[in-house]
Amino acid sequence: MPIFEYRCEECGHRFDAFFRQAEDADVERLECAKCGSGRVKKMFSVIGIGGMDKGTTSGGCSTRST
């Protein structure tokens, strides 16, 4: 289930929206939960990946001996 972050262009409130399919995020009309404005913009979100070993680079296999 895709999650997208939005920002209201009227009041600046940031919120998340959940969709069944990623394509629905482009066609469904959203309103700000804080002020009710329909002027919301999809934000660029960064995906965090956890659990990486500090000895590795870019998440690849480590070449160091243990």
Biopython code that builds the backbone (N, CA, C, O; Angstrom):
import numpy as np
from Bio.PDB.StructureBuilder import StructureBuilder

atoms = [
    (1, "MET", "N", (0.852, -1.174, 0.000)),
    (1, "MET", "CA", (0.000, 0.000, 0.000)),
    (1, "MET", "C", (0.899, 1.240, 0.000)),
    (1, "MET", "O", (1.567, 1.514, 0.997)),
    (2, "PRO", "N", (0.923, 1.981, -1.095)),
    (2, "PRO", "CA", (1.792, 3.161, -1.188)),
    (2, "PRO", "C", (1.359, 4.284, -0.247)),
    (2, "PRO", "O", (0.169, 4.532, -0.052)),
    (3, "ILE", "N", (2.340, 4.945, 0.322)),
    (3, "ILE", "CA", (2.112, 6.093, 1.195)),
    (3, "ILE", "C", (2.818, 7.286, 0.566)),
    (3, "ILE", "O", (3.992, 7.203, 0.207)),
    (4, "PHE", "N", (2.092, 8.401, 0.435)),
    (4, "PHE", "CA", (2.675, 9.615, -0.125)),
    (4, "PHE", "C", (2.536, 10.754, 0.873)),
    (4, "PHE", "O", (1.564, 10.821, 1.625)),
    (5, "GLU", "N", (3.516, 11.648, 0.872)),
    (5, "GLU", "CA", (3.488, 12.815, 1.750)),
    (5, "GLU", "C", (3.039, 14.024, 0.936)),
    (5, "GLU", "O", (3.480, 14.228, -0.196)),
    (6, "TYR", "N", (2.158, 14.818, 1.531)),
    (6, "TYR", "CA", (1.624, 16.012, 0.884)),
    (6, "TYR", "C", (1.826, 17.232, 1.773)),
    (6, "TYR", "O", (1.978, 17.118, 2.989)),
    (7, "ARG", "N", (1.825, 18.410, 1.132)),
    (7, "ARG", "CA", (1.888, 19.675, 1.868)),
    (7, "ARG", "C", (0.800, 20.587, 1.325)),
    (7, "ARG", "O", (0.639, 20.722, 0.112)),
    (8, "CYS", "N", (0.057, 21.209, 2.227)),
    (8, "CYS", "CA", (-0.984, 22.154, 1.850)),
    (8, "CYS", "C", (-0.326, 23.468, 1.439)),
    (8, "CYS", "O", (0.499, 24.012, 2.173)),
    (9, "GLU", "N", (-0.693, 23.972, 0.271)),
    (9, "GLU", "CA", (-0.128, 25.236, -0.206)),
    (9, "GLU", "C", (-0.781, 26.439, 0.455)),
    (9, "GLU", "O", (-0.281, 27.555, 0.311)),
    (10, "GLU", "N", (-1.882, 26.249, 1.177)),
    (10, "GLU", "CA", (-2.550, 27.342, 1.888)),
    (10, "GLU", "C", (-1.969, 27.545, 3.290)),
    (10, "GLU", "O", (-1.581, 28.655, 3.651)),
    (11, "CYS", "N", (-1.912, 26.466, 4.074)),
    (11, "CYS", "CA", (-1.496, 26.616, 5.477)),
    (11, "CYS", "C", (-0.151, 25.964, 5.797)),
    (11, "CYS", "O", (0.377, 26.157, 6.892)),
    (12, "GLY", "N", (0.419, 25.189, 4.852)),
    (12, "GLY", "CA", (1.718, 24.557, 5.068)),
    (12, "GLY", "C", (1.674, 23.236, 5.825)),
    (12, "GLY", "O", (2.716, 22.629, 6.072)),
    (13, "HIS", "N", (0.479, 22.787, 6.196)),
    (13, "HIS", "CA", (0.332, 21.522, 6.938)),
    (13, "HIS", "C", (0.826, 20.350, 6.092)),
    (13, "HIS", "O", (0.499, 20.256, 4.909)),
    (14, "ARG", "N", (1.609, 19.460, 6.694)),
    (14, "ARG", "CA", (2.101, 18.253, 6.016)),
    (14, "ARG", "C", (1.333, 17.056, 6.537)),
    (14, "ARG", "O", (1.059, 16.943, 7.732)),
    (15, "PHE", "N", (0.988, 16.155, 5.609)),
    (15, "PHE", "CA", (0.242, 14.959, 5.995)),
    (15, "PHE", "C", (0.539, 13.839, 5.020)),
    (15, "PHE", "O", (1.016, 14.072, 3.909)),
    (16, "ASP", "N", (0.248, 12.607, 5.453)),
    (16, "ASP", "CA", (0.442, 11.421, 4.633)),
    (16, "ASP", "C", (-0.911, 10.947, 4.111)),
    (16, "ASP", "O", (-1.942, 11.142, 4.754)),
    (17, "ALA", "N", (-0.891, 10.329, 2.946)),
    (17, "ALA", "CA", (-2.094, 9.727, 2.374)),
    (17, "ALA", "C", (-1.743, 8.327, 1.899)),
    (17, "ALA", "O", (-0.683, 8.109, 1.312)),
    (18, "PHE", "N", (-2.632, 7.384, 2.154)),
    (18, "PHE", "CA", (-2.453, 5.989, 1.789)),
    (18, "PHE", "C", (-3.344, 5.665, 0.593)),
    (18, "PHE", "O", (-4.485, 6.124, 0.528)),
    (19, "PHE", "N", (-2.834, 4.883, -0.345)),
    (19, "PHE", "CA", (-3.592, 4.521, -1.540)),
    (19, "PHE", "C", (-3.449, 3.026, -1.801)),
    (19, "PHE", "O", (-2.447, 2.416, -1.427)),
    (20, "ARG", "N", (-4.454, 2.444, -2.443)),
    (20, "ARG", "CA", (-4.377, 1.033, -2.819)),
    (20, "ARG", "C", (-3.339, 0.810, -3.899)),
    (20, "ARG", "O", (-2.602, -0.176, -3.872)),
    (21, "GLN", "N", (-3.284, 1.737, -4.859)),
    (21, "GLN", "CA", (-2.329, 1.652, -5.960)),
    (21, "GLN", "C", (-1.657, 3.007, -6.110)),
    (21, "GLN", "O", (-2.269, 4.039, -5.835)),
    (22, "ALA", "N", (-0.413, 3.011, -6.542)),
    (22, "ALA", "CA", (0.331, 4.261, -6.694)),
    (22, "ALA", "C", (-0.353, 5.201, -7.690)),
    (22, "ALA", "O", (-0.291, 6.420, -7.524)),
    (23, "GLU", "N", (-1.006, 4.650, -8.725)),
    (23, "GLU", "CA", (-1.669, 5.474, -9.733)),
    (23, "GLU", "C", (-2.812, 6.293, -9.137)),
    (23, "GLU", "O", (-3.132, 7.367, -9.646)),
    (24, "ASP", "N", (-3.430, 5.796, -8.063)),
    (24, "ASP", "CA", (-4.534, 6.506, -7.425)),
    (24, "ASP", "C", (-4.087, 7.834, -6.825)),
    (24, "ASP", "O", (-4.895, 8.753, -6.692)),
    (25, "ALA", "N", (-2.820, 7.947, -6.465)),
    (25, "ALA", "CA", (-2.302, 9.184, -5.877)),
    (25, "ALA", "C", (-2.336, 10.335, -6.873)),
    (25, "ALA", "O", (-2.399, 11.498, -6.474)),
    (26, "ASP", "N", (-2.293, 10.023, -8.165)),
    (26, "ASP", "CA", (-2.294, 11.066, -9.186)),
    (26, "ASP", "C", (-3.693, 11.509, -9.598)),
    (26, "ASP", "O", (-3.850, 12.586, -10.173)),
    (27, "VAL", "N", (-4.707, 10.703, -9.316)),
    (27, "VAL", "CA", (-6.057, 11.041, -9.770)),
    (27, "VAL", "C", (-7.019, 11.400, -8.643)),
    (27, "VAL", "O", (-8.015, 12.083, -8.879)),
    (28, "GLU", "N", (-6.740, 10.956, -7.433)),
    (28, "GLU", "CA", (-7.654, 11.232, -6.326)),
    (28, "GLU", "C", (-7.439, 12.651, -5.801)),
    (28, "GLU", "O", (-6.309, 13.074, -5.561)),
    (29, "ARG", "N", (-8.530, 13.367, -5.630)),
    (29, "ARG", "CA", (-8.459, 14.746, -5.126)),
    (29, "ARG", "C", (-8.407, 14.710, -3.601)),
    (29, "ARG", "O", (-9.258, 14.099, -2.954)),
    (30, "LEU", "N", (-7.403, 15.368, -3.041)),
    (30, "LEU", "CA", (-7.225, 15.409, -1.594)),
    (30, "LEU", "C", (-7.495, 16.807, -1.065)),
    (30, "LEU", "O", (-7.362, 17.802, -1.777)),
    (31, "GLU", "N", (-7.878, 16.854, 0.200)),
    (31, "GLU", "CA", (-8.053, 18.123, 0.898)),
    (31, "GLU", "C", (-7.235, 18.094, 2.171)),
    (31, "GLU", "O", (-7.057, 17.043, 2.788)),
    (32, "CYS", "N", (-6.738, 19.257, 2.558)),
    (32, "CYS", "CA", (-5.974, 19.395, 3.801)),
    (32, "CYS", "C", (-6.897, 19.140, 4.986)),
    (32, "CYS", "O", (-7.982, 19.716, 5.069)),
    (33, "ALA", "N", (-6.465, 18.278, 5.900)),
    (33, "ALA", "CA", (-7.261, 17.961, 7.085)),
    (33, "ALA", "C", (-7.308, 19.142, 8.058)),
    (33, "ALA", "O", (-8.213, 19.227, 8.889)),
    (34, "LYS", "N", (-6.340, 20.048, 7.957)),
    (34, "LYS", "CA", (-6.275, 21.169, 8.893)),
    (34, "LYS", "C", (-7.161, 22.334, 8.461)),
    (34, "LYS", "O", (-7.918, 22.872, 9.269)),
    (35, "CYS", "N", (-7.068, 22.733, 7.165)),
    (35, "CYS", "CA", (-7.811, 23.924, 6.730)),
    (35, "CYS", "C", (-8.868, 23.629, 5.663)),
    (35, "CYS", "O", (-9.677, 24.499, 5.343)),
    (36, "GLY", "N", (-8.871, 22.408, 5.108)),
    (36, "GLY", "CA", (-9.868, 22.031, 4.118)),
    (36, "GLY", "C", (-9.555, 22.457, 2.695)),
    (36, "GLY", "O", (-10.368, 22.235, 1.798)),
    (37, "SER", "N", (-8.410, 23.057, 2.467)),
    (37, "SER", "CA", (-8.031, 23.504, 1.135)),
    (37, "SER", "C", (-7.777, 22.316, 0.208)),
    (37, "SER", "O", (-7.287, 21.275, 0.645)),
    (38, "GLY", "N", (-8.108, 22.476, -1.052)),
    (38, "GLY", "CA", (-7.816, 21.461, -2.055)),
    (38, "GLY", "C", (-6.488, 21.699, -2.743)),
    (38, "GLY", "O", (-6.112, 20.948, -3.643)),
    (39, "ARG", "N", (-5.773, 22.736, -2.331)),
    (39, "ARG", "CA", (-4.473, 23.066, -2.934)),
    (39, "ARG", "C", (-3.363, 22.334, -2.181)),
    (39, "ARG", "O", (-2.644, 22.933, -1.381)),
    (40, "VAL", "N", (-3.232, 21.051, -2.441)),
    (40, "VAL", "CA", (-2.184, 20.239, -1.817)),
    (40, "VAL", "C", (-1.223, 19.760, -2.887)),
    (40, "VAL", "O", (-1.607, 19.547, -4.037)),
    (41, "LYS", "N", (0.029, 19.595, -2.496)),
    (41, "LYS", "CA", (1.074, 19.204, -3.430)),
    (41, "LYS", "C", (1.800, 17.978, -2.889)),
    (41, "LYS", "O", (2.155, 17.919, -1.712)),
    (42, "LYS", "N", (2.016, 16.993, -3.773)),
    (42, "LYS", "CA", (2.746, 15.785, -3.378)),
    (42, "LYS", "C", (4.212, 16.145, -3.191)),
    (42, "LYS", "O", (4.811, 16.800, -4.044)),
    (43, "MET", "N", (4.783, 15.717, -2.075)),
    (43, "MET", "CA", (6.173, 16.016, -1.741)),
    (43, "MET", "C", (7.067, 14.864, -2.179)),
    (43, "MET", "O", (6.609, 13.734, -2.346)),
    (44, "PHE", "N", (8.332, 15.164, -2.359)),
    (44, "PHE", "CA", (9.347, 14.152, -2.617)),
    (44, "PHE", "C", (9.750, 13.556, -1.278)),
    (44, "PHE", "O", (10.175, 14.285, -0.381)),
    (45, "SER", "N", (9.626, 12.262, -1.133)),
    (45, "SER", "CA", (9.969, 11.600, 0.125)),
    (45, "SER", "C", (11.220, 10.763, -0.044)),
    (45, "SER", "O", (11.442, 10.154, -1.091)),
    (46, "VAL", "N", (12.034, 10.740, 0.998)),
    (46, "VAL", "CA", (13.254, 9.943, 1.003)),
    (46, "VAL", "C", (12.965, 8.655, 1.758)),
    (46, "VAL", "O", (12.383, 8.680, 2.842)),
    (47, "ILE", "N", (13.367, 7.548, 1.191)),
    (47, "ILE", "CA", (13.156, 6.253, 1.825)),
    (47, "ILE", "C", (14.392, 5.910, 2.648)),
    (47, "ILE", "O", (15.513, 5.927, 2.138)),
    (48, "GLY", "N", (14.183, 5.603, 3.906)),
    (48, "GLY", "CA", (15.289, 5.208, 4.768)),
    (48, "GLY", "C", (15.418, 3.699, 4.816)),
    (48, "GLY", "O", (14.416, 2.988, 4.880)),
    (49, "ILE", "N", (16.635, 3.212, 4.787)),
    (49, "ILE", "CA", (16.882, 1.777, 4.869)),
    (49, "ILE", "C", (17.742, 1.535, 6.100)),
    (49, "ILE", "O", (18.835, 2.089, 6.215)),
    (50, "GLY", "N", (17.266, 0.729, 7.000)),
    (50, "GLY", "CA", (17.994, 0.465, 8.235)),
    (50, "GLY", "C", (18.660, -0.889, 8.212)),
    (50, "GLY", "O", (18.457, -1.678, 7.290)),
    (51, "GLY", "N", (19.450, -1.151, 9.220)),
    (51, "GLY", "CA", (20.060, -2.453, 9.377)),
    (51, "GLY", "C", (21.353, -2.644, 8.606)),
    (51, "GLY", "O", (21.842, -3.769, 8.491)),
    (52, "MET", "N", (21.911, -1.577, 8.082)),
    (52, "MET", "CA", (23.166, -1.719, 7.329)),
    (52, "MET", "C", (24.350, -1.738, 8.286)),
    (52, "MET", "O", (24.342, -1.051, 9.307)),
    (53, "ASP", "N", (25.355, -2.517, 7.958)),
    (53, "ASP", "CA", (26.585, -2.573, 8.726)),
    (53, "ASP", "C", (27.406, -1.334, 8.409)),
    (53, "ASP", "O", (27.523, -0.960, 7.242)),
    (54, "LYS", "N", (27.967, -0.700, 9.401)),
    (54, "LYS", "CA", (28.755, 0.507, 9.184)),
    (54, "LYS", "C", (30.009, 0.263, 8.360)),
    (54, "LYS", "O", (30.589, 1.210, 7.827)),
    (55, "GLY", "N", (30.439, -0.990, 8.246)),
    (55, "GLY", "CA", (31.640, -1.313, 7.494)),
    (55, "GLY", "C", (31.393, -1.480, 6.006)),
    (55, "GLY", "O", (32.344, -1.623, 5.238)),
    (56, "THR", "N", (30.139, -1.465, 5.584)),
    (56, "THR", "CA", (29.843, -1.654, 4.167)),
    (56, "THR", "C", (29.562, -0.314, 3.508)),
    (56, "THR", "O", (29.241, 0.671, 4.174)),
    (57, "THR", "N", (29.689, -0.295, 2.196)),
    (57, "THR", "CA", (29.375, 0.913, 1.444)),
    (57, "THR", "C", (28.193, 0.632, 0.539)),
    (57, "THR", "O", (28.126, -0.429, -0.081)),
    (58, "SER", "N", (27.284, 1.542, 0.457)),
    (58, "SER", "CA", (26.089, 1.496, -0.390)),
    (58, "SER", "C", (25.288, 0.211, -0.255)),
    (58, "SER", "O", (24.619, -0.198, -1.205)),
    (59, "GLY", "N", (25.340, -0.431, 0.899)),
    (59, "GLY", "CA", (24.501, -1.594, 1.154)),
    (59, "GLY", "C", (24.977, -2.880, 0.483)),
    (59, "GLY", "O", (24.277, -3.890, 0.542)),
    (60, "GLY", "N", (26.135, -2.869, -0.144)),
    (60, "GLY", "CA", (26.633, -4.059, -0.825)),
    (60, "GLY", "C", (27.289, -5.002, 0.145)),
    (60, "GLY", "O", (27.269, -4.775, 1.355)),
    (61, "CYS", "N", (27.867, -6.054, -0.375)),
    (61, "CYS", "CA", (28.563, -7.038, 0.462)),
    (61, "CYS", "C", (29.896, -6.460, 0.940)),
    (61, "CYS", "O", (30.592, -5.761, 0.204)),
    (62, "SER", "N", (30.217, -6.761, 2.144)),
    (62, "SER", "CA", (31.475, -6.272, 2.712)),
    (62, "SER", "C", (32.625, -7.148, 2.251)),
    (62, "SER", "O", (32.485, -8.368, 2.162)),
    (63, "THR", "N", (33.762, -6.531, 1.958)),
    (63, "THR", "CA", (34.934, -7.288, 1.542)),
    (63, "THR", "C", (35.949, -7.407, 2.667)),
    (63, "THR", "O", (36.999, -8.027, 2.493)),
    (64, "ARG", "N", (35.650, -6.830, 3.797)),
    (64, "ARG", "CA", (36.599, -6.916, 4.893)),
    (64, "ARG", "C", (36.493, -8.270, 5.595)),
    (64, "ARG", "O", (35.414, -8.861, 5.642)),
    (65, "SER", "N", (37.579, -8.751, 6.126)),
    (65, "SER", "CA", (37.550, -10.033, 6.829)),
    (65, "SER", "C", (37.165, -9.795, 8.272)),
    (65, "SER", "O", (37.477, -8.753, 8.849)),
    (66, "THR", "N", (36.484, -10.771, 8.851)),
    (66, "THR", "CA", (36.033, -10.630, 10.235)),
    (66, "THR", "C", (36.800, -11.526, 11.155)),
    (66, "THR", "O", (36.549, -11.534, 12.360)),
]
sb = StructureBuilder()
sb.init_structure("model")
sb.init_model(0)
sb.init_chain("A")
sb.init_seg("    ")
for serial, (resi, resn, name, xyz) in enumerate(atoms, 1):
    if name == "N":
        sb.init_residue(resn, " ", resi, " ")
    sb.init_atom(name, np.array(xyz, "f"), 0.0, 1.0, " ", f" {name:<3s}", serial, name[0])
structure = sb.get_structure()
